[in-house]
Amino acid sequence: MDDFYGGERHRDREEVFSKRVRAGKRTYFFDVKSTRGNDYYLILTESKKGFDDGQYVKHKIFLYKEDFNKFLSGLQEAIDYVKTELMPDYDYDRQERGDDDTPPTSY
């Protein structure tokens, strides 16, 4: 039984909702899980194929209900800043139209 936070698997946790979002070469997963105490938390996962070995690399964030509002507020503020201050002329809808052939930038 993998029953620790931050682990790769939570076998004793029930998944109650899952949403997959494909975004170019990345896929994002939004999974709502329940605890044994009938509480809920969200796991945000980014999955992308590695360059060297072709294996999928996953990055996860565990988000708990008491942090939902602050997380969402901070995320929206950061997105708004990029869209209005840093890149106001960028067409954020172009990938959905299928005309985004620009490779993603690396950190």
Buried (B, 14 or more C-beta within 10 A) or exposed (E): EEEEEEEEEBEEBEEEEEEEEEEEEEBBBBBBBBEEEEEBBBBBBBBBEEEEEEEEEEEBEBBEEEEEEEBEEEEEEEEEEEEEEEEEEEEEEEEEEEEBEEEEEEE
